[in-house]
Amino acid sequence: MKWISFIALLPLAASALPVLPGENFRVQIPGEYIVNVKNSFNKSAMNVKKRLGKNLFLVSAQEGSEASEIGLPNYAYFGNYMEMARPNDEMFSNQFHHEMIGTIGAWDITKGSSEIIVAVTDNEFMVEHEDLKNQWYVNANEIPNNNIDDDNNGYVDDVIGWDFIGQDNEVAHKTVTHGTHVAGIIAAETGNKVGGAGIAPGVKVMPLRWYGDDAPWTSAVVAETYHYAVDNGAKIINTSYNIDGLVDDQVYLNAIEYATSNGVLIFNSAGNSGKKDPARGVLDDLILVCSVKSKSWGEDKKSSFSNYGKGIDICAPGDPILAPLNLMSQKVNKYGKLQGTSMASPAAAAVAALIWSAHPNFSAEEVKQRLYESADSIEKRNFWYRGKLGHGRINALEAVK
């Protein structure tokens, strides 16, 4: 490059070097060398510009001198070398929860592995949403639309998830938005210049519709959904639903046991009743997630609606979070803010997915413990809830280290 060869000839001081546009590159600063002084070398003979450390000096020397022979060139680096670059998603700056939990820093280590599948049990999924269409788990053993159960798993054409309410593969439904938002919190695509970003955009989401007005929510539906998630490779299940009434349903308890005994983590919302010690708190095998405020004011304070107390394991931003929406009859790509422990639970599940991506040999128990140990204490901001908010608020950056 002529630019580089020209600059290399200039007797520039480091402080006067220009910043040029284009790709990153480096230029050797003429006459500057970095010397690690040894006992046999006469330090007093050097033209020392700066001491850099023990026995380490920046010196000015002529080419061919002793200092230039034993020293290393001092380079000036041009361009942008910062790794913590903000993604170009247009609404990212409105997703304050990323700043709270150190998402960008965590992405320097991992954005999530496509080998990690997070199953979301919910009511609808806008499969073609611009920020989610590339983020779904795809069953590679199933041939689309041939009306044959190619992989013999009992489900015909289950290429992208399954609808356990309608008993078909249509997980997209015209109903109140919830599942789309939850899925987007976990894995909305980043770097595509639209919308926002999920916490773990590199992982895959398995959309499992298990709730809706077209059929009852039953023990059988719950059990079948969990078994499907486990049998088809999910490492994490997120359930943003009120399961207080299921704590004495043995079918449900057996489904939890089936998942956890197969090394699958289950995240569940703590509940939005503002109650202490919710009934679901007795379920030790679940990771119950409470919600804290995710605004620059009031950050990390327990959301007024969030349950707390016995059995709560960890907290996460959920008040509010901006993510993709499904506006039912409108086939458009929309985004919006929702609040609830329904939003906090997938945020915590996404951090667990990042941990597993960074440490693929971790057991489920090790992932859980890393999630807990890396959490930030929020007790100073929640004086009246000390000891009642689990291990604290999730910290993605600390979790993946």
Buried (B, 14 or more C-beta within 10 A) or exposed (E): EEEEEEBEEEEBEEEEBEEBEEEEBEBBBBBBBBBBBEEEBEBEEBEBBEEBEEEEBBBBBEEEBEBBEBBEBBEBEBEEEEEEEEBEBEBBEEBBBBBBBBBBBBBEBBBBBEEBBBBBBBBBBBBEBBBBEEBBBEBEEBEEEEEEEBBEBEBBBBBBBBBBBBEBBBBBBEBEBBBBBBBBBBBBBBEBEBBBBBBBBBBBBBBBBBBBEEBEBBBEBBBBBBBBBBEBBBBBBBBBBBBBEBBEBEEBBBBBEBBBEBEBBBBBBBBBEEBEBBBBBEBEEBBBBBBBBBBEEEBBBBBEBBBBBEBBBBBBBBBBBBBBBBBEEEEEBBBEBBBBBBBBBBBBBBBBBBBBBBBEEBEBEEBBBBBBEBBBEBEEBBEEBEEBBBBBBBBBBBBBE
